[in-house]
Amino acid sequence: MADVTLTNVRKQFGTFVALENLDIEIKSGEFVALLGPSGCGKSTTLRMLAGLEFPTSGDISIDGRVVNDVAPGKRDIAMVFQSYALYPHMSVAENIAYPLKKRGVSAADRKVAVQKAAELLQLEPLLDRKPKQLSGGQQQRVALGRALVREPKVFLLDEPLSNLDAKLRSYMRAELIELHRRLGKTMIYVTHDQLEAMTMANRIAVMHGGKLQQFDTPDAVYNRPANRFVASFIGTPSMNQLEGQLDGALFHVAGHSIPLDRTRFADDLGTGDYALGVRPEFVAIGDGELPAKIRLVENTGHEQIVTLELTDGTRLLARTDAARRLDVGQNVQIGFHPDAIHLFAPGEEGPRLNKNDAASVIPMRSR
Amino acid sequence: MQRSMLQGVIVNLVTWTLVLLIAFPLLWMIITSVKPQTELFRIPPTWFPETITFEHYWRLLTETPFLTYFRNSVVLATTTTIFVVALGTLGAYSLVRFKYRGRETLAMLVLFTYLLPSVVLIIPLYLMMVAIGLSNTLVSLILAHTTFALPYALWLLRSFMEGVPEDLESAALVDGASRMGAFRDIILPQLLPGIISTALFTFILSWNEYLYALVLVNSDSVAPLTTGVMSMLISAFNIEWSLLMAASVMMSLPLIVVFAFLQSYLTSGFGAGGVKG
């Protein structure tokens, strides 16, 4: 088990800055997800941890040792690749045994270790097969087996589930959570799928444009997003963000005013442009003063996602239970749950301006 | 139904005509090599020899330096192949995996040498060989063959190398292999079809090459089969047809055997070159 620390890490490819001043401290035994859209620098971060890329500046340390110049094989890490990267010319058993072979483990000990890993991952009947004779899920388990066979300090997983179909993915997700609990090892998991990050990780590092946006628990990332990017990236459908003007305790949007509870927000907010954020589950249809028109109703069976249009054309989403009858074209009055309102500074990464206790979990029933 | 059958017949007819046209000289070569001298120039010619004799083969092996030429050719083609495959594999690895300035230009320039007719390169090469004291040696031929086989080998291996996912190498590095270790354990086995087809191309090229051998080498002891057999059996006054045909059969044999065993690899090599090269 090991702490993993990135201190002021910067990575540049030519003139392109892939990562800027990244500071992350991962505790021993923690399951951390690096989450972000493609090109946000999450894979680069992982590859630097693995030693496949080198930081332009800054330090990476594993278990208290700076590993900037340490070769990948000597870092005591294991990595699972998105493509699984199984060696096609080797059998499953040879694939799993390869890291041990490279460390000079004797053939007898290798056999025992492979057997143990195969038992853990239910691979025993497949040991003599070649990777191309396996299904996607089986290949995935072989890749995991190869990673855990030599008991590394840190596991690095690069979108390991993205090539699986939806059903298998949710199954493997549960398997991975179980595996983490059983092994208790530090795991760092790169994904662009927020569902994976939210369900599996102890903490999530949300990244965007080569910068760390927020590094916190799934609950905090969802309920107290650090800025507008995190607010819009986390949650499906994502948080509504309405651009408008703050004037005292009133937020002006689409020709109407929404009264705010000023005690929930930073005290020094001046008059001017801000963005009001509210998650779709806290938009109440038929309970409020803001006039809107229903543009689209999507019924998923257990809930409805309703697209609403304000008088100035701004669109927002609401989530209601499936039983409610709503018609496209219908004019309604909407309102926002006052404890669920976030206020952000303008700009794509405008920071959240709530005091930090506010807008935490509100029971669904109280909507 | 009827139309498609007719089509089939026509296609087959055309194909077999072509095959016969192409294969006929080969066939005639084999037939001639086993005909006795007396039957050789008979008119009309006999399609199948009345008596089959291997005396030409025997004479070739016992009374002429054929075996010396054969050995020279084997040494020449084998060494060239080893050189080209070794250099080509490492070069292709560099072109695909490492990022440095002028990488693409380099790859293009390598191919550019193919635009020059080989006759143009012969004189400078010859002068160079003389200058470094290698003229009239097998080494000079090995070097010359390497220079003109390498560009194509590099190009072919490059397209195979591009087909090997980088993740495989990264995985090997993480698993504890050194860079050379990953190359040996993971990349080379993946590259095997490419290496085999490159080796075949090179071997055939070097085995059949005539012009360079004619210019760079002129003594019997180092001449390969192509030039050796020609100068031995074709003189201004006389062509020893039956010996020549026997020699030709024996020259072709190694290639045919190798081809038969590795032809599936060779066609995959053509495919790779066609799609990506």
Contacts between the chains, C-beta under 8 A, distances in Angstrom:
chain1	res1	chain2	res2	distance
A	47	B	170	7.8
A	50	B	170	7.5
A	50	B	174	5.5
A	51	B	173	7.5
A	51	B	174	7.5
A	52	B	170	5.1
A	52	B	173	6.7
A	52	B	174	7.4
A	71	B	173	7.4
A	71	B	178	7.7
A	72	B	170	7.7
A	72	B	173	4.4
A	72	B	174	4.7
A	73	B	173	6.1
A	73	B	174	6.7
A	73	B	175	6.7
A	73	B	176	3.6
A	73	B	177	6.3
A	73	B	178	7.4
A	74	B	176	7.7
A	77	B	174	6.8
A	78	B	174	6.7
A	78	B	175	7.8
A	79	B	170	7.7
A	79	B	171	7.0
A	79	B	174	4.6
A	81	B	167	4.7
A	81	B	170	7.1
A	81	B	171	6.0
A	82	B	167	7.7
A	83	B	165	6.1
A	83	B	167	4.8
A	85	B	165	6.8
A	85	B	167	3.9
A	85	B	168	5.2
A	85	B	170	6.9
A	85	B	171	3.8
A	87	B	168	6.5
A	87	B	171	7.6
A	87	B	172	7.6
A	87	B	185	7.8
A	87	B	186	5.8
A	87	B	189	8.0
A	88	B	168	8.0
A	88	B	190	6.8
A	89	B	189	4.3
A	89	B	190	6.9
A	98	B	172	7.5
A	98	B	175	5.4
A	98	B	185	7.6
A	99	B	175	3.9
A	99	B	176	5.5
A	102	B	175	5.7
A	102	B	176	3.6
A	102	B	177	5.2
A	102	B	181	7.0
A	103	B	176	5.4
A	146	B	171	7.9
A	146	B	175	7.1
